[in-house]
Amino acid sequence: MAGRMGAMQIPIGTVHLVNEAGKFVLIRSSRALKIEPGTVIEIIGPGGAPVASASVSPARRGQFLTADIIEGVPTVGNQVLMNYSPKEPDAPATPGAAPGSDIQVLE
């Protein structure tokens, strides 16, 4: 059985605007990746260390998305990363059942 590929962080864009009063950031996304609202993202400073975290909100327009600041102090130009886990093939619904098997065993 092959080993499971773990989560990795992928860049999704840069901080375009910080609204301190509203506690949110506007992110210019560099990917056409659908990012679900509620996804927690990391904001990385110039030294490569995390400076803030935020939660993606549903508001978006074109290549821009917004995220509510959870903690930290982001600044314009900071890189934004998201944890990404490749989807695994669908597991059988019944333990021990083969995928595509319609046979039901009664014990």
N, C-alpha and C positions, 0 to 999 in steps of 0.2 A: 504494500500500500504506500503510495507516495505521501511525502510530508505535506502538511497544510501550509499554504503561504500565509504569512502573518500580515498584520496591518502595517502600512507605511504612511509617511506624511508626504503629501503632494502639494506643490504651490498652486494656489488658485487665483492669485492676483496681488494687488498692492492697495494700501489704504490711500484713498483719494481725498477724503475729507473726514475730519473728526469734529463731531458736535458734542462738546463737553456738557452743555446745558441739557441736551436731550439724551445724553449717555448712549450715543450710537456712532457707528462709523459707516462711511460709504466706501465700498470696495469696487475698484475697477477690476473685473475678472478677466483673466487671460485664458480661460478655458470655457468650452461650450458644455461643461459638465453641469448636470442638474443637481443642485445642492438643496436638500430638503430643509424647510424651516425647522429651527430647533437644533440644527447641527452645530456643535461647538467647534470653533476654529481658534487657532493660535496665531497671535500677531507677534512677529519676530523683529527685534531691533537691529540696528546696523552691525552690532557685534555678533549676531547669530543667536542670541539668547532670547527666550520669550519675554515680551514686555507687557502683554495683555492677552486676555481671552475674551471671546464674544460668542453670542448665539445668533445664528442667521435668522433673519426675520422674513416674512413672506413678501415684503415690499421689494420690488426689483423692476428695472427698466433697461432693456437692452443688455449691455455688458456690465451694468452696475447692479450691485446688490447691497442691502443694508444688513447690519448686524448690531445687536444690542450689546454694549460693553458689560461683561460680567465682572471683570477685575482688571486692574492694571491701568497704564497710561499709554495708549497708542499715539503715534504721530504720523503725519502725512509722509508717505513713501515707505512705511514699514511693509515688509513682505507678509502675506497671509498664507498659512498652511492649514490643511485639513487632513485628518486621519482618514485613510482609505483602506478598505478591506475588500479584496476581490471576492465576488460572489462564488460560493461553492455550488456544485451541482446539487439539485434537489435531492434530499434524503428520502428514503422510503417512509411512508406514513406509519406503517406498522413495523415495529422492530423485527428484524429477521426476514421481512418480506423482500422479494426481489423487485426492482423497479419494473413497472409494466405488468406485474403479476396480478391477475384477477381472481386467483384461487384463494379462498378463505379457509383456514384450518380451524376447526372447532375442537376444543379439548374438553 
